[in-house]
Amino acid sequence: MKNILFLLFSLLLILTFSDATAQNLSKAEKKALKKELKEYKKDLANYAKVKDTQKKDIDALSKDIAVVKDLLSEALSDNEKLSSKIILLQVKYNNLLAASEAKEQIPNGIIYQVQMGYYEHLNLQSFNNVTKHIKAEEIDGAKRYVVGYFENVEDALEFRTDIQKLGIKDAFVSQYIDGERVMNFDATKIKK
């Protein structure tokens, strides 16, 4: 008797629901739903079994959802911590970069430097902090290395000659005015 009442109540709910959504269902969907209801009416035990299986599935999925929500919460927390670390590291990096740039500034006025070469695959930047008068300038994806701050071109030419004796045949003297390199400067054309 309880099964029949349960079935009638379920059918009433389904019919109420189907009436409310009947506008959205096609004729084929309505027909399939009626057929399904008839099948359940014939076999109440199967209907109860299906409902029980659905409840178990819903419970299992609810547990899975709770686990995923916990994992998401942990991941968001970790992400927030990492974002904070990134911000702190970026501040430290910017401070270090500013400090290194302050050390590398070329003095104002006319100075001379000896360029030892222009190498795309050679990286000697690590020597910038060791010798304060040697530095690398990154230009167009490659690096040019310059040595010294000479106040007169004769001293720069003499140093260039010494560097060339060491086997760096491409070495030449470059000129900087107020920190900017003069690209068309040629020290060999200066009269002694």
VENGI-V737381 format. One record per residue. RES is the residue in one small letter. SS is DSSP state (h for helix, s for strand, l for the rest). PSI is psi in whole degrees, -180 to 180 (* if undefined). D_LAST is the distance of its C-alpha to the last C-alpha in Angstrom with 1 decimal. Layout:
# VENGI-V737381
res=RES ss=SS psi=PSI d_last=D_LAST
res=RES ss=SS psi=PSI d_last=D_LAST
This chain:
# VENGI-V737381
res=m ss=l psi=-42 d_last=121.2
res=k ss=h psi=-38 d_last=117.9
res=n ss=h psi=-41 d_last=116.1
res=i ss=h psi=-44 d_last=117.8
res=l ss=h psi=-42 d_last=116.8
res=f ss=h psi=-44 d_last=113.3
res=l ss=h psi=-45 d_last=113.2
res=l ss=h psi=-43 d_last=114.7
res=f ss=h psi=-43 d_last=112.3
res=s ss=h psi=-43 d_last=109.3
res=l ss=h psi=-40 d_last=110.6
res=l ss=h psi=-44 d_last=111.0
res=l ss=h psi=-45 d_last=107.4
res=i ss=h psi=-44 d_last=106.2
res=l ss=h psi=-40 d_last=108.3
res=t ss=h psi=-45 d_last=107.1
res=f ss=h psi=-44 d_last=103.5
res=s ss=h psi=-34 d_last=104.1
res=d ss=h psi=-39 d_last=105.8
res=a ss=h psi=-31 d_last=102.8
res=t ss=h psi=7 d_last=100.4
res=a ss=l psi=-30 d_last=102.8
res=q ss=l psi=-28 d_last=100.9
res=n ss=l psi=-17 d_last=97.9
res=l ss=l psi=142 d_last=99.7
res=s ss=l psi=171 d_last=100.5
res=k ss=h psi=-40 d_last=104.0
res=a ss=h psi=-39 d_last=103.0
res=e ss=h psi=-41 d_last=101.5
res=k ss=h psi=-43 d_last=104.7
res=k ss=h psi=-43 d_last=106.8
res=a ss=h psi=-40 d_last=104.8
res=l ss=h psi=-42 d_last=105.1
res=k ss=h psi=-40 d_last=108.9
res=k ss=h psi=-42 d_last=109.2
res=e ss=h psi=-42 d_last=107.3
res=l ss=h psi=-40 d_last=109.5
res=k ss=h psi=-41 d_last=112.6
res=e ss=h psi=-43 d_last=111.4
res=y ss=h psi=-36 d_last=110.8
res=k ss=h psi=-36 d_last=114.2
res=k ss=h psi=-34 d_last=115.8
res=d ss=l psi=86 d_last=114.1
res=l ss=h psi=-33 d_last=113.5
res=a ss=h psi=-42 d_last=112.6
res=n ss=h psi=-40 d_last=109.7
res=y ss=h psi=-45 d_last=108.6
res=a ss=h psi=-39 d_last=108.6
res=k ss=h psi=-44 d_last=106.7
res=v ss=h psi=-46 d_last=104.0
res=k ss=h psi=-41 d_last=103.7
res=d ss=h psi=-43 d_last=103.4
res=t ss=h psi=-43 d_last=100.7
res=q ss=h psi=-40 d_last=98.8
res=k ss=h psi=-43 d_last=99.0
res=k ss=h psi=-43 d_last=97.7
res=d ss=h psi=-43 d_last=94.8
res=i ss=h psi=-43 d_last=94.0
res=d ss=h psi=-43 d_last=94.1
res=a ss=h psi=-43 d_last=91.8
res=l ss=h psi=-35 d_last=89.3
res=s ss=h psi=-40 d_last=89.5
res=k ss=h psi=-43 d_last=88.5
res=d ss=h psi=-41 d_last=85.7
res=i ss=h psi=-42 d_last=84.5
res=a ss=h psi=-42 d_last=84.6
res=v ss=h psi=-45 d_last=82.5
res=v ss=h psi=-39 d_last=79.9
res=k ss=h psi=-40 d_last=79.8
res=d ss=h psi=-44 d_last=79.2
res=l ss=h psi=-41 d_last=76.4
res=l ss=h psi=-42 d_last=74.8
res=s ss=h psi=-44 d_last=75.1
res=e ss=h psi=-43 d_last=73.4
res=a ss=h psi=-40 d_last=70.6
res=l ss=h psi=-39 d_last=70.0
res=s ss=h psi=-46 d_last=69.9
res=d ss=h psi=-41 d_last=67.4
res=n ss=h psi=-42 d_last=65.3
res=e ss=h psi=-42 d_last=65.3
res=k ss=h psi=-45 d_last=64.2
res=l ss=h psi=-37 d_last=61.4
res=s ss=h psi=-40 d_last=60.3
res=s ss=h psi=-43 d_last=60.1
res=k ss=h psi=-41 d_last=58.0
res=i ss=h psi=-43 d_last=55.7
res=i ss=h psi=-45 d_last=55.1
res=l ss=h psi=-43 d_last=54.5
res=l ss=h psi=-36 d_last=52.0
res=q ss=h psi=-40 d_last=50.2
res=v ss=h psi=-45 d_last=49.9
res=k ss=h psi=-44 d_last=48.5
res=y ss=h psi=-46 d_last=46.1
res=n ss=h psi=-39 d_last=44.9
res=n ss=h psi=-43 d_last=44.4
res=l ss=h psi=-41 d_last=42.5
res=l ss=h psi=-44 d_last=40.3
res=a ss=h psi=-40 d_last=39.7
res=a ss=h psi=-41 d_last=38.8
res=s ss=h psi=-36 d_last=36.4
res=e ss=h psi=-36 d_last=34.7
res=a ss=h psi=-37 d_last=34.4
res=k ss=h psi=-29 d_last=32.5
res=e ss=l psi=2 d_last=30.1
res=q ss=l psi=137 d_last=29.0
res=i ss=l psi=136 d_last=25.3
res=p ss=l psi=154 d_last=24.4
res=n ss=l psi=162 d_last=24.0
res=g ss=l psi=-173 d_last=20.7
res=i ss=s psi=126 d_last=17.4
res=i ss=s psi=169 d_last=16.9
res=y ss=s psi=143 d_last=15.5
res=q ss=s psi=155 d_last=17.7
res=v ss=s psi=119 d_last=17.8
res=q ss=s psi=126 d_last=20.6
res=m ss=s psi=-17 d_last=22.5
res=g ss=s psi=173 d_last=24.8
res=y ss=s psi=105 d_last=27.4
res=y ss=s psi=134 d_last=30.9
res=e ss=l psi=-33 d_last=34.2
res=h ss=l psi=1 d_last=36.4
res=l ss=l psi=129 d_last=34.4
res=n ss=l psi=107 d_last=34.9
res=l ss=l psi=17 d_last=33.1
res=q ss=h psi=-27 d_last=33.7
res=s ss=h psi=-20 d_last=35.9
res=f ss=h psi=-10 d_last=32.9
res=n ss=l psi=-40 d_last=31.7
res=n ss=l psi=-22 d_last=34.1
res=v ss=l psi=-48 d_last=33.4
res=t ss=l psi=115 d_last=29.6
res=k ss=l psi=-6 d_last=28.7
res=h ss=l psi=17 d_last=25.1
res=i ss=s psi=132 d_last=26.1
res=k ss=s psi=162 d_last=27.8
res=a ss=s psi=136 d_last=29.2
res=e ss=s psi=123 d_last=29.2
res=e ss=s psi=122 d_last=32.2
res=i ss=s psi=122 d_last=31.5
res=d ss=l psi=42 d_last=34.2
res=g ss=l psi=-2 d_last=36.2
res=a ss=s psi=178 d_last=33.4
res=k ss=s psi=136 d_last=31.0
res=r ss=s psi=137 d_last=27.2
res=y ss=s psi=130 d_last=26.1
res=v ss=s psi=148 d_last=23.0
res=v ss=s psi=132 d_last=22.0
res=g ss=s psi=159 d_last=20.6
res=y ss=s psi=98 d_last=19.5
res=f ss=s psi=133 d_last=15.9
res=e ss=l psi=-14 d_last=15.1
res=n ss=l psi=149 d_last=11.3
res=v ss=h psi=-30 d_last=9.5
res=e ss=h psi=-44 d_last=7.8
res=d ss=h psi=-41 d_last=11.5
res=a ss=h psi=-42 d_last=12.7
res=l ss=h psi=-39 d_last=10.8
res=e ss=h psi=-44 d_last=12.1
res=f ss=h psi=-41 d_last=15.5
res=r ss=h psi=-42 d_last=15.6
res=t ss=h psi=-42 d_last=15.3
res=d ss=h psi=-41 d_last=18.1
res=i ss=h psi=-40 d_last=20.1
res=q ss=h psi=-34 d_last=19.9
res=k ss=h psi=-27 d_last=21.2
res=l ss=l psi=-4 d_last=24.1
res=g ss=l psi=0 d_last=25.1
res=i ss=l psi=84 d_last=23.7
res=k ss=l psi=-23 d_last=22.1
res=d ss=l psi=-2 d_last=21.9
res=a ss=l psi=139 d_last=19.5
res=f ss=s psi=167 d_last=16.6
res=v ss=s psi=132 d_last=14.8
res=s ss=s psi=156 d_last=16.8
res=q ss=s psi=142 d_last=16.6
res=y ss=s psi=135 d_last=19.6
res=i ss=s psi=119 d_last=20.7
res=d ss=l psi=41 d_last=23.9
res=g ss=l psi=-5 d_last=24.9
res=e ss=s psi=134 d_last=24.5
res=r ss=s psi=136 d_last=22.3
res=v ss=s psi=107 d_last=20.2
res=m ss=l psi=-25 d_last=21.3
res=n ss=l psi=14 d_last=19.3
res=f ss=l psi=135 d_last=15.8
res=d ss=l psi=105 d_last=13.5
res=a ss=h psi=-24 d_last=10.4
res=t ss=h psi=-16 d_last=9.7
res=k ss=h psi=0 d_last=9.3
res=i ss=l psi=133 d_last=6.5
res=k ss=l psi=141 d_last=3.8
res=k ss=l psi=* d_last=0.0
